[in-house]
Amino acid sequence: MRTRSAFIINSAKWLLLFTVLVVAPLFLAMVGHREESRGFWVEFGVGLGFIGLAMMGLQFVLTARYSKIGAPFGMDELLNFHGQAGYVAWLFIMGHFIVLFLADSEFLKFLDPAVNLPRALALSGVIVATCCLIAFTYWREKIGLVYEWWRASHGLLALFIVFIGTVHIMQVSFYVSEIWQQALWVIMSLVAIGMLVHNRVLRPLQMRKKPYKVVSVKEEVKETWSIELEPDGHAGLEFKAGQFVWITLGETPFKLQQHPFTISSSPEVKDKIRFTIKELGDFTTQVGAIEIGSRAFIEGPYGNFTMDETSATHNVFIVGGIGITPTMSILQTLRERGDQRESTVIYGTPSKQLTPFYEELKALSAELRLNVVHVFEEADDDWDGETGFITPEIIRRNLPDDISNCEYFVCGPPPMMDVAEGTLREWGVPVHMVHSERFNIV
Ligand SMILES: Cc1cc2nc3c(=O)[nH]c(=O)nc-3n(C[C@H](O)[C@H](O)[C@H](O)COP(=O)(O)OP(=O)(O)OC[C@H]3O[C@@H](n4cnc5c(N)ncnc54)[C@H](O)[C@@H]3O)c2cc1C
């Protein structure tokens, strides 16, 4: 069961582990170190490099998609943390070079091709690669870099930095003169590389053994499609209502195109799984044209936008647009299980015509203790319900007076999520009672 103390302890445990792993190289470097100090700024600059490289190595762990890693935060938060940590790692790595060059100009020789060509190329390469990593991420959309190429280049650049960084530490060897210290850095690099290989090679190999077949493609509303997949020769996927997977369409799982989508059907229905997809970019605009019978591969499930561990007697879903998909899975599961806990869905969409699952929600309302509150940005003249965007007033108006036993699920466009999360924070709702899923992770 999710409790406040369990959530805080779990979160603190993970943050502590991350911090320990980041600073561990500094302490390990001190063990058995007998050389004279080279002055504060040089040692400080070296320390920045150790921390920067350790953070880069840990980035591979954060993105390795092991559902147990960072479980209390959820995969989207974990990947967003990875994004923020990347900027910090960049600062440490660049700080390493800048502080050392300023502390002692002799260090500039490390970049001088006349002194040592391979070393100069490798270290200049690290500076360029680190800056590209950040620039491509920050300005990806502005420079028109396709997501898949960005992701591939991201992994390769990071791998290059970790590899050269480790070789550099060994070559300088000032703080890693002991064989066991060198072994630790090599192991760290191998773990990072191993995770990438596991992610991009071994996982697809496993996925290849469990293919799926597209059995239906249906337009829910304009530019929003539901596709159903059937397991082809295996038992299918065990998942919790509200979770998401990465989907690859086509004959092979070894593809750059792999996209996360939430399952919009119930885990109680084993023979088919449904996804509901809104057209957005190059991949999603092709979904309506998928041929029946074509192949798909699934990696997952991931995410903790689920209600299996909730103790609340009333679940409140504040969702917008395509952010309804996990809620649909949860509501159908309540129905399949005959679970009569109360639910309120506050659902913002552009209009009734552009509301996916309008009829399905109506049918679910008749079978569950469910109140669906539609909030249309633009409503027909005869509509007497909520209109405009979801606001704190709309949320308050549609909740029971006593909100102490409600658990909240928030999913939708970022501005809507900011309003909903901010409102709940202002009301003092404890963070462990709010589940959020952002569809725009990088
Ligand atoms: C946890 C999660 C669950 C999601 N569930 C749904 C859902 O149920 N229904 C739905 O319609 N959409 C969902 N999305 C969003 C969906 O993944 C993107 O809309 C889709 O990947 C866009 O791909 P594109 O090539 O059409 O668009 P693009 O123009 O290539 O990308 C648009 C944006 O989508 C994101 N994106 C693109 N490719 C990927 C990728 N491989 N991995 C992660 N993010 C990517 C990037 O932020 C990008 O800027 C979900 C996203 C996440 C993170």
The ligand as a MOL file (V3000), in Angstrom:
LIG
                    3D

  0  0  0     0  0            999 V3000
M  V30 BEGIN CTAB
M  V30 COUNTS 53 58 0 0 0
M  V30 BEGIN ATOM
M  V30 1 C 4.6330 7.3980 -20.8140 0
M  V30 2 C 4.0110 7.8610 -22.1010 0
M  V30 3 C 2.7740 7.3930 -22.4770 0
M  V30 4 C 2.1890 7.8510 -23.6490 0
M  V30 5 N 0.9430 7.3920 -23.9930 0
M  V30 6 C 0.3620 7.8700 -25.1070 0
M  V30 7 C -0.9510 7.4260 -25.4960 0
M  V30 8 O -1.5720 6.6030 -24.8240 0
M  V30 9 N -1.4710 7.9380 -26.6240 0
M  V30 10 C -0.8150 8.8550 -27.4020 0
M  V30 11 O -1.3500 9.2940 -28.4220 0
M  V30 12 N 0.4170 9.2880 -27.0640 0
M  V30 13 C 1.0170 8.8180 -25.9440 0
M  V30 14 N 2.2860 9.2380 -25.6230 0
M  V30 15 C 2.9550 10.2100 -26.5080 0
M  V30 16 C 3.5690 9.4860 -27.7070 0
M  V30 17 O 4.6150 8.6640 -27.2860 0
M  V30 18 C 4.1190 10.5270 -28.6890 0
M  V30 19 O 3.0490 11.3130 -29.1140 0
M  V30 20 C 4.7120 9.8520 -29.8960 0
M  V30 21 O 5.8460 9.1200 -29.5290 0
M  V30 22 C 5.0620 10.9210 -30.9260 0
M  V30 23 O 5.7620 10.3260 -31.9820 0
M  V30 24 P 5.7540 10.9720 -33.4460 0
M  V30 25 O 6.9000 10.3890 -34.2020 0
M  V30 26 O 4.4360 10.8510 -34.0680 0
M  V30 27 O 5.9680 12.5010 -33.1730 0
M  V30 28 P 7.2920 13.3450 -33.1370 0
M  V30 29 O 7.0000 14.6460 -33.7960 0
M  V30 30 O 8.4640 12.5360 -33.6070 0
M  V30 31 O 7.4740 13.5630 -31.6150 0
M  V30 32 C 6.6760 14.4510 -30.8770 0
M  V30 33 C 7.1370 14.3790 -29.4250 0
M  V30 34 O 6.8220 13.0850 -28.8900 0
M  V30 35 C 7.9040 12.6240 -28.0820 0
M  V30 36 N 8.4500 11.3960 -28.6760 0
M  V30 37 C 8.6150 11.0840 -29.9720 0
M  V30 38 N 9.1380 9.8630 -30.1140 0
M  V30 39 C 9.3330 9.3950 -28.8780 0
M  V30 40 C 9.8900 8.1920 -28.3530 0
M  V30 41 N 10.3410 7.2300 -29.1450 0
M  V30 42 N 9.9620 8.0550 -27.0060 0
M  V30 43 C 9.5290 9.0310 -26.1820 0
M  V30 44 N 8.9770 10.1840 -26.6010 0
M  V30 45 C 8.8940 10.3600 -27.9340 0
M  V30 46 C 8.9620 13.7020 -28.0630 0
M  V30 47 O 8.7670 14.5080 -26.8990 0
M  V30 48 C 8.6600 14.4990 -29.2910 0
M  V30 49 O 9.0260 15.8440 -29.1600 0
M  V30 50 C 2.8800 8.7870 -24.4800 0
M  V30 51 C 4.1400 9.2260 -24.1050 0
M  V30 52 C 4.7030 8.7770 -22.9380 0
M  V30 53 C 6.0630 9.2620 -22.5570 0
M  V30 END ATOM
M  V30 BEGIN BOND
M  V30 1 1 1 2
M  V30 2 1 2 3
M  V30 3 2 2 52
M  V30 4 2 3 4
M  V30 5 1 4 5
M  V30 6 1 4 50
M  V30 7 2 5 6
M  V30 8 1 6 7
M  V30 9 1 6 13
M  V30 10 2 7 8
M  V30 11 1 7 9
M  V30 12 1 9 10
M  V30 13 2 10 11
M  V30 14 1 10 12
M  V30 15 2 12 13
M  V30 16 1 13 14
M  V30 17 1 14 15
M  V30 18 1 14 50
M  V30 19 1 15 16
M  V30 20 1 16 17
M  V30 21 1 16 18
M  V30 22 1 18 19
M  V30 23 1 18 20
M  V30 24 1 20 21
M  V30 25 1 20 22
M  V30 26 1 22 23
M  V30 27 1 23 24
M  V30 28 2 24 25
M  V30 29 1 24 26
M  V30 30 1 24 27
M  V30 31 1 27 28
M  V30 32 2 28 29
M  V30 33 1 28 30
M  V30 34 1 28 31
M  V30 35 1 31 32
M  V30 36 1 32 33
M  V30 37 1 33 34
M  V30 38 1 33 48
M  V30 39 1 34 35
M  V30 40 1 35 36
M  V30 41 1 35 46
M  V30 42 1 36 37
M  V30 43 1 36 45
M  V30 44 2 37 38
M  V30 45 1 38 39
M  V30 46 1 39 40
M  V30 47 2 39 45
M  V30 48 1 40 41
M  V30 49 2 40 42
M  V30 50 1 42 43
M  V30 51 2 43 44
M  V30 52 1 44 45
M  V30 53 1 46 47
M  V30 54 1 46 48
M  V30 55 1 48 49
M  V30 56 2 50 51
M  V30 57 1 51 52
M  V30 58 1 52 53
M  V30 END BOND
M  V30 END CTAB
M  END
